[in-house]
């Protein structure tokens, strides 16, 4: 078993709720069995759906599709002064609220070095959680979106793991984080 599969998604590790959140993320509900995240990467030369110049560096995101995972390219180190959320494709489902649980396929990349630190697409299955149980920047990318949407977010360190970072994921306290995601279900 690899390190990636031993731990629940890293986005679910905000400070004091770690143990509770990790336990709450697991489910015996069989409804998630039918949902999956595509593992294939976009073809070489696929045009970015979103580019963002940062305070330093820049990023380009090719949105995930029904058949491909996202591609996040960091020219960095990449940093931002304010969290920016971009809807890449609006879904047609219900609007995500703080009161609902969602299933999300996502990839998280560190702006400092461009390395992926968590990837539900690679695992092939969406993570299930409540939008209030994740880092603030990820919550900002979810709440108000519609089920079926693809979204990208570049978040400040404060909206990520804060000044302590996340040692397990090799995230430092001043790292900008980038996520590309698909909201596949909500209830």
PASEBA-1860 file (N, C-alpha, C; in nm, 3 decimals):
! residues 187
1> XXXXXXXX> 0.086/-0.118/0.000/0.000/0.000/0.000/0.090/0.123/0.000 ~ 0.060/0.219/-0.088/0.141/0.339/-0.095/0.097/0.439/0.011 ~ 0.182/0.536/0.036/0.151/0.641/0.133/0.022/0.713/0.094 ~ 0.000/0.733/-0.037/-0.118/0.804/-0.083/-0.245/0.734/-0.041 ~ -0.248/0.602/-0.045/-0.372/0.533/-0.013/-0.390/0.506/0.136 ~ -0.288/0.523/0.216/-0.300/0.501/0.360/-0.375/0.612/0.430 ~ -0.368/0.733/0.376/-0.426/0.849/0.442/-0.546/0.900/0.365 ~ -0.640/0.955/0.437/-0.754/1.019/0.374/-0.702/1.146/0.306
9> XXXXXXXX> -0.780/1.208/0.219/-0.737/1.326/0.148/-0.682/1.433/0.242 ~ -0.570/1.493/0.201/-0.502/1.591/0.285/-0.580/1.720/0.301 ~ -0.669/1.751/0.209/-0.747/1.874/0.225/-0.834/1.867/0.348 ~ -0.851/1.749/0.403/-0.938/1.730/0.517/-0.865/1.738/0.650 ~ -0.753/1.808/0.657/-0.676/1.809/0.780/-0.662/1.949/0.839 ~ -0.767/2.027/0.855/-0.751/2.150/0.928/-0.740/2.120/1.077 ~ -0.643/2.178/1.137/-0.600/2.170/1.277/-0.674/2.077/1.371 ~ -0.760/2.131/1.455/-0.817/2.053/1.567/-0.914/1.944/1.524
17> XXXXXXXX> -0.963/1.948/1.401/-1.063/1.852/1.358/-1.002/1.730/1.288 ~ -0.871/1.718/1.288/-0.806/1.613/1.212/-0.865/1.475/1.237 ~ -0.866/1.428/1.359/-0.913/1.293/1.387/-1.061/1.277/1.353 ~ -1.140/1.377/1.391/-1.283/1.371/1.362/-1.309/1.370/1.212 ~ -1.243/1.459/1.140/-1.265/1.471/0.997/-1.224/1.345/0.924 ~ -1.109/1.289/0.959/-1.064/1.169/0.890/-1.160/1.054/0.912 ~ -1.213/1.043/1.032/-1.310/0.936/1.059/-1.441/0.963/0.987 ~ -1.482/1.088/0.982/-1.608/1.122/0.919/-1.603/1.109/0.768
25> XXXXXXXX> -1.485/1.111/0.710/-1.471/1.104/0.567/-1.504/0.966/0.513 ~ -1.483/0.863/0.592/-1.513/0.727/0.548/-1.663/0.706/0.549 ~ -1.708/0.618/0.461/-1.852/0.595/0.452/-1.879/0.451/0.413 ~ -1.986/0.396/0.470/-2.032/0.264/0.430/-2.138/0.275/0.321 ~ -2.171/0.397/0.280/-2.271/0.422/0.178/-2.220/0.372/0.044 ~ -2.294/0.282/-0.019/-2.253/0.224/-0.146/-2.275/0.318/-0.264 ~ -2.338/0.434/-0.244/-2.365/0.523/-0.356/-2.237/0.577/-0.418 ~ -2.127/0.585/-0.343/-2.002/0.636/-0.397/-1.933/0.535/-0.487
33> XXXXXXXX> -1.974/0.408/-0.481/-1.910/0.306/-0.562/-1.924/0.333/-0.710 ~ -2.034/0.391/-0.754/-2.058/0.415/-0.895/-1.981/0.536/-0.947 ~ -1.935/0.623/-0.860/-1.865/0.743/-0.902/-1.715/0.717/-0.909 ~ -1.653/0.777/-1.010/-1.508/0.762/-1.023/-1.449/0.891/-1.077 ~ -1.318/0.902/-1.065/-1.245/1.016/-1.117/-1.159/0.965/-1.233 ~ -1.160/1.035/-1.347/-1.077/0.989/-1.458/-0.929/1.003/-1.424 ~ -0.849/0.908/-1.470/-0.706/0.909/-1.441/-0.621/0.958/-1.559 ~ -0.675/0.953/-1.679/-0.597/0.993/-1.797/-0.567/1.141/-1.794
41> XXXXXXXX> -0.449/1.178/-1.842/-0.408/1.318/-1.847/-0.444/1.377/-1.983 ~ -0.463/1.508/-1.991/-0.495/1.571/-2.120/-0.381/1.550/-2.220 ~ -0.415/1.554/-2.347/-0.315/1.539/-2.453/-0.215/1.654/-2.447 ~ -0.093/1.624/-2.487/0.011/1.728/-2.493/-0.038/1.843/-2.581 ~ -0.012/1.963/-2.538/-0.051/2.081/-2.615/-0.194/2.127/-2.593 ~ -0.269/2.061/-2.502/-0.406/2.104/-2.474/-0.403/2.245/-2.417 ~ -0.485/2.332/-2.473/-0.488/2.472/-2.431/-0.543/2.484/-2.289 ~ -0.481/2.570/-2.211/-0.525/2.595/-2.074/-0.661/2.663/-2.073
49> XXXXXXXX> -0.744/2.623/-1.977/-0.876/2.685/-1.958/-0.867/2.806/-1.866 ~ -0.758/2.815/-1.791/-0.739/2.928/-1.699/-0.590/2.952/-1.682 ~ -0.550/3.076/-1.697/-0.413/3.117/-1.666/-0.423/3.230/-1.565 ~ -0.329/3.234/-1.473/-0.331/3.335/-1.368/-0.189/3.380/-1.337 ~ -0.160/3.508/-1.362/-0.032/3.560/-1.315/-0.042/3.582/-1.164 ~ 0.061/3.545/-1.092/0.060/3.562/-0.948/0.141/3.682/-0.904 ~ 0.151/3.700/-0.776/0.242/3.801/-0.720/0.382/3.766/-0.767 ~ 0.412/3.635/-0.765/0.531/3.581/-0.831/0.485/3.461/-0.912
57> XXXXXXXX> 0.550/3.437/-1.022/0.520/3.322/-1.105/0.382/3.329/-1.169 ~ 0.342/3.216/-1.228/0.211/3.207/-1.292/0.166/3.062/-1.293 ~ 0.039/3.042/-1.327/-0.011/2.906/-1.337/-0.104/2.895/-1.457 ~ -0.114/2.772/-1.507/-0.206/2.740/-1.616/-0.278/2.611/-1.577 ~ -0.410/2.610/-1.596/-0.491/2.493/-1.559/-0.570/2.446/-1.681 ~ -0.552/2.320/-1.715/-0.640/2.254/-1.811/-0.746/2.185/-1.725 ~ -0.872/2.219/-1.749/-0.982/2.170/-1.665/-0.999/2.019/-1.679 ~ -1.041/1.956/-1.569/-1.077/1.814/-1.580/-1.203/1.801/-1.667
65> XXXXXXXX> -1.215/1.685/-1.731/-1.333/1.655/-1.812/-1.390/1.521/-1.766 ~ -1.491/1.474/-1.832/-1.546/1.343/-1.800/-1.445/1.232/-1.826 ~ -1.348/1.259/-1.915/-1.251/1.157/-1.955/-1.109/1.181/-1.908 ~ -1.077/1.303/-1.863/-0.939/1.334/-1.825/-0.931/1.406/-1.691 ~ -0.821/1.384/-1.624/-0.787/1.457/-1.503/-0.741/1.598/-1.543 ~ -0.729/1.688/-1.449/-0.678/1.821/-1.482/-0.527/1.817/-1.506 ~ -0.478/1.924/-1.561/-0.334/1.944/-1.574/-0.304/2.083/-1.519 ~ -0.227/2.088/-1.412/-0.191/2.215/-1.349/-0.042/2.237/-1.372
73> XXXXXXXX> -0.009/2.347/-1.440/0.131/2.380/-1.468/0.167/2.506/-1.391 ~ 0.269/2.496/-1.308/0.315/2.609/-1.227/0.448/2.658/-1.281 ~ 0.453/2.787/-1.310/0.579/2.854/-1.340/0.609/2.936/-1.216 ~ 0.703/2.890/-1.140/0.715/2.950/-1.008/0.855/2.967/-0.959 ~ 0.858/2.995/-0.834/0.749/2.975/-0.739/0.632/3.070/-0.765 ~ 0.512/3.015/-0.745/0.388/3.088/-0.768/0.328/3.126/-0.634 ~ 0.295/3.255/-0.618/0.230/3.303/-0.496/0.117/3.399/-0.535 ~ 0.017/3.409/-0.446/-0.092/3.504/-0.465/-0.113/3.581/-0.335
81> XXXXXXXX> -0.164/3.702/-0.348/-0.198/3.785/-0.232/-0.341/3.764/-0.187 ~ -0.426/3.712/-0.278/-0.565/3.687/-0.241/-0.613/3.560/-0.312 ~ -0.698/3.487/-0.243/-0.752/3.363/-0.298/-0.843/3.395/-0.416 ~ -0.821/3.323/-0.526/-0.898/3.344/-0.648/-0.962/3.213/-0.690 ~ -1.095/3.216/-0.708/-1.171/3.099/-0.751/-1.219/3.125/-0.893 ~ -1.203/3.025/-0.981/-1.246/3.036/-1.120/-1.334/2.916/-1.155 ~ -1.459/2.943/-1.194/-1.546/2.837/-1.244/-1.505/2.810/-1.388 ~ -1.457/2.689/-1.413/-1.410/2.654/-1.547/-1.525/2.605/-1.634
89> XXXXXXXX> -1.619/2.534/-1.574/-1.740/2.489/-1.644/-1.849/2.479/-1.539 ~ -1.959/2.550/-1.560/-2.068/2.546/-1.464/-2.150/2.419/-1.482 ~ -2.179/2.354/-1.371/-2.263/2.235/-1.372/-2.409/2.273/-1.377 ~ -2.494/2.170/-1.381/-2.638/2.198/-1.387/-2.714/2.140/-1.268 ~ -2.641/2.101/-1.164/-2.704/2.045/-1.045/-2.738/2.151/-0.942 ~ -2.774/2.103/-0.823/-2.806/2.193/-0.712/-2.683/2.273/-0.670 ~ -2.707/2.386/-0.608/-2.599/2.470/-0.556/-2.543/2.409/-0.428 ~ -2.412/2.405/-0.418/-2.346/2.351/-0.299/-2.362/2.450/-0.184
97> XXXXXXXX> -2.405/2.398/-0.069/-2.417/2.479/0.052/-2.327/2.420/0.161 ~ -2.308/2.496/0.266/-2.229/2.446/0.380/-2.298/2.331/0.451 ~ -2.427/2.316/0.432/-2.504/2.213/0.504/-2.500/2.077/0.435 ~ -2.450/2.070/0.313/-2.453/1.943/0.240/-2.315/1.879/0.235 ~ -2.314/1.749/0.212/-2.189/1.678/0.184/-2.173/1.671/0.033 ~ -2.048/1.665/-0.012/-2.020/1.658/-0.155/-1.921/1.546/-0.182 ~ -1.918/1.502/-0.305/-1.813/1.413/-0.353/-1.738/1.488/-0.461 ~ -1.606/1.492/-0.447/-1.525/1.578/-0.531/-1.402/1.502/-0.581
105> XXXXXXXX> -1.377/1.513/-0.711/-1.250/1.470/-0.769/-1.162/1.596/-0.773 ~ -1.041/1.587/-0.725/-0.956/1.706/-0.718/-0.808/1.669/-0.728 ~ -0.730/1.768/-0.765/-0.584/1.760/-0.760/-0.534/1.885/-0.691 ~ -0.443/1.868/-0.594/-0.383/1.979/-0.523/-0.236/1.989/-0.555 ~ -0.191/2.110/-0.589/-0.052/2.135/-0.630/0.004/2.249/-0.544 ~ 0.129/2.235/-0.506/0.198/2.337/-0.428/0.258/2.441/-0.523 ~ 0.226/2.568/-0.500/0.277/2.676/-0.584/0.427/2.698/-0.569 ~ 0.484/2.656/-0.458/0.628/2.675/-0.437/0.710/2.594/-0.535
113> XXXXXXXX> 0.671/2.467/-0.557/0.754/2.379/-0.639/0.679/2.309/-0.752 ~ 0.548/2.330/-0.761/0.469/2.267/-0.868/0.438/2.121/-0.845 ~ 0.473/2.067/-0.728/0.448/1.926/-0.699/0.305/1.902/-0.653 ~ 0.247/1.791/-0.699/0.116/1.748/-0.654/0.129/1.689/-0.515 ~ 0.045/1.734/-0.421/0.051/1.681/-0.285/-0.070/1.594/-0.251 ~ -0.177/1.602/-0.329/-0.294/1.517/-0.306/-0.370/1.510/-0.437 ~ -0.424/1.388/-0.469/-0.482/1.373/-0.600/-0.588/1.262/-0.602 ~ -0.714/1.301/-0.591/-0.823/1.204/-0.600/-0.834/1.146/-0.741
121> XXXXXXXX> -0.796/1.224/-0.843/-0.798/1.172/-0.979/-0.704/1.052/-0.991 ~ -0.586/1.064/-0.933/-0.489/0.955/-0.937/-0.543/0.831/-0.865 ~ -0.615/0.853/-0.756/-0.674/0.741/-0.682/-0.794/0.681/-0.755 ~ -0.854/0.759/-0.846/-0.965/0.709/-0.925/-1.101/0.718/-0.858 ~ -1.107/0.778/-0.739/-1.236/0.790/-0.672/-1.247/0.924/-0.600 ~ -1.369/0.981/-0.601/-1.389/1.110/-0.535/-1.382/1.097/-0.384 ~ -1.345/1.207/-0.322/-1.348/1.217/-0.176/-1.485/1.270/-0.136 ~ -1.534/1.225/-0.021/-1.664/1.268/0.031/-1.640/1.348/0.159
129> XXXXXXXX> -1.697/1.467/0.167/-1.680/1.551/0.285/-1.780/1.665/0.284 ~ -1.786/1.736/0.394/-1.866/1.856/0.406/-1.775/1.975/0.375 ~ -1.824/2.076/0.302/-1.741/2.191/0.267/-1.683/2.267/0.386 ~ -1.741/2.250/0.505/-1.686/2.320/0.622/-1.573/2.240/0.687 ~ -1.547/2.118/0.640/-1.446/2.031/0.701/-1.314/2.032/0.624 ~ -1.297/2.127/0.533/-1.175/2.136/0.453/-1.109/2.271/0.476 ~ -0.989/2.287/0.420/-0.921/2.415/0.435/-1.009/2.527/0.376 ~ -1.000/2.648/0.431/-1.091/2.755/0.390/-1.093/2.784/0.239
137> XXXXXXXX> -0.978/2.782/0.174/-0.975/2.810/0.030/-1.048/2.707/-0.051 ~ -1.043/2.581/-0.008/-1.115/2.475/-0.078/-1.265/2.492/-0.057 ~ -1.304/2.530/0.063/-1.445/2.558/0.092/-1.495/2.672/0.003 ~ -1.414/2.777/-0.014/-1.452/2.889/-0.100/-1.472/2.845/-0.244 ~ -1.399/2.743/-0.287/-1.412/2.691/-0.423/-1.537/2.607/-0.441 ~ -1.596/2.559/-0.332/-1.713/2.471/-0.340/-1.846/2.542/-0.318 ~ -1.857/2.614/-0.207/-1.984/2.674/-0.167/-2.029/2.778/-0.271 ~ -2.151/2.759/-0.320/-2.207/2.848/-0.422/-2.195/2.792/-0.563
145> XXXXXXXX> -2.111/2.691/-0.582/-2.099/2.626/-0.713/-2.214/2.528/-0.730 ~ -2.238/2.484/-0.852/-2.341/2.385/-0.880/-2.277/2.247/-0.895 ~ -2.349/2.144/-0.853/-2.303/2.007/-0.872/-2.277/1.988/-1.021 ~ -2.164/1.926/-1.054/-2.124/1.907/-1.192/-2.024/2.010/-1.241 ~ -2.001/2.115/-1.163/-1.906/2.219/-1.203/-1.763/2.171/-1.193 ~ -1.679/2.227/-1.280/-1.535/2.214/-1.265/-1.484/2.352/-1.224 ~ -1.394/2.352/-1.127/-1.350/2.475/-1.063/-1.200/2.468/-1.038 ~ -1.135/2.583/-1.041/-0.995/2.593/-1.001/-0.984/2.703/-0.896
153> XXXXXXXX> -0.889/2.687/-0.805/-0.867/2.787/-0.701/-0.718/2.798/-0.675 ~ -0.672/2.922/-0.661/-0.537/2.952/-0.615/-0.555/3.021/-0.482 ~ -0.503/2.959/-0.375/-0.532/3.011/-0.241/-0.408/3.058/-0.168 ~ -0.430/3.162/-0.089/-0.324/3.214/-0.005/-0.288/3.110/0.102 ~ -0.170/3.123/0.161/-0.135/3.032/0.271/-0.237/3.036/0.385 ~ -0.293/3.152/0.414/-0.393/3.164/0.520/-0.517/3.081/0.489 ~ -0.556/3.075/0.362/-0.672/2.995/0.322/-0.635/2.849/0.297 ~ -0.507/2.817/0.309/-0.460/2.679/0.298/-0.440/2.622/0.437
161> XXXXXXXX> -0.316/2.587/0.469/-0.287/2.526/0.599/-0.234/2.624/0.702 ~ -0.232/2.754/0.667/-0.191/2.854/0.764/-0.041/2.850/0.792 ~ 0.001/2.923/0.894/0.145/2.940/0.921/0.218/2.811/0.959 ~ 0.146/2.709/1.004/0.214/2.584/1.040/0.233/2.492/0.921 ~ 0.160/2.515/0.811/0.172/2.428/0.694/0.119/2.289/0.723 ~ 0.169/2.191/0.650/0.130/2.052/0.668/0.253/1.967/0.636 ~ 0.320/1.924/0.741/0.445/1.851/0.725/0.428/1.724/0.643 ~ 0.320/1.651/0.666/0.294/1.526/0.594/0.292/1.548/0.442
169> XXXXXXXX> 0.234/1.659/0.399/0.222/1.689/0.257/0.337/1.776/0.206 ~ 0.434/1.805/0.292/0.549/1.890/0.257/0.504/2.031/0.216 ~ 0.401/2.080/0.284/0.350/2.215/0.261/0.402/2.304/0.371 ~ 0.472/2.411/0.331/0.525/2.507/0.427/0.419/2.613/0.457 ~ 0.437/2.684/0.567/0.338/2.782/0.613/0.317/2.899/0.520 ~ 0.407/2.921/0.425/0.391/3.034/0.332/0.366/2.987/0.188 ~ 0.323/2.862/0.171/0.298/2.808/0.037/0.159/2.844/-0.014 ~ 0.154/2.890/-0.139/0.028/2.907/-0.211/-0.012/2.770/-0.264
177> XXXXXXXX> -0.141/2.736/-0.254/-0.190/2.607/-0.302/-0.286/2.628/-0.418 ~ -0.284/2.534/-0.512/-0.372/2.537/-0.628/-0.449/2.406/-0.634 ~ -0.578/2.414/-0.658/-0.661/2.296/-0.677/-0.740/2.310/-0.806 ~ -0.755/2.199/-0.878/-0.850/2.188/-0.988/-0.943/2.075/-0.948 ~ -1.074/2.094/-0.965/-1.168/1.996/-0.911/-1.295/1.987/-0.992 ~ -1.362/1.875/-0.975/-1.495/1.853/-1.029/-1.586/1.812/-0.913 ~ -1.697/1.880/-0.898/-1.796/1.844/-0.794/-1.889/1.741/-0.858 ~ -1.870/1.614/-0.821/-1.942/1.508/-0.889/-2.077/1.473/-0.827
185> XXX> -2.097/1.504/-0.699/-2.224/1.472/-0.636/-2.240/1.554/-0.509 ~ -2.362/1.570/-0.465/-2.391/1.640/-0.340/-2.523/1.590/-0.283 ~ -2.535/1.593/-0.150/-2.655/1.544/-0.085/-2.664/1.598/0.055
END
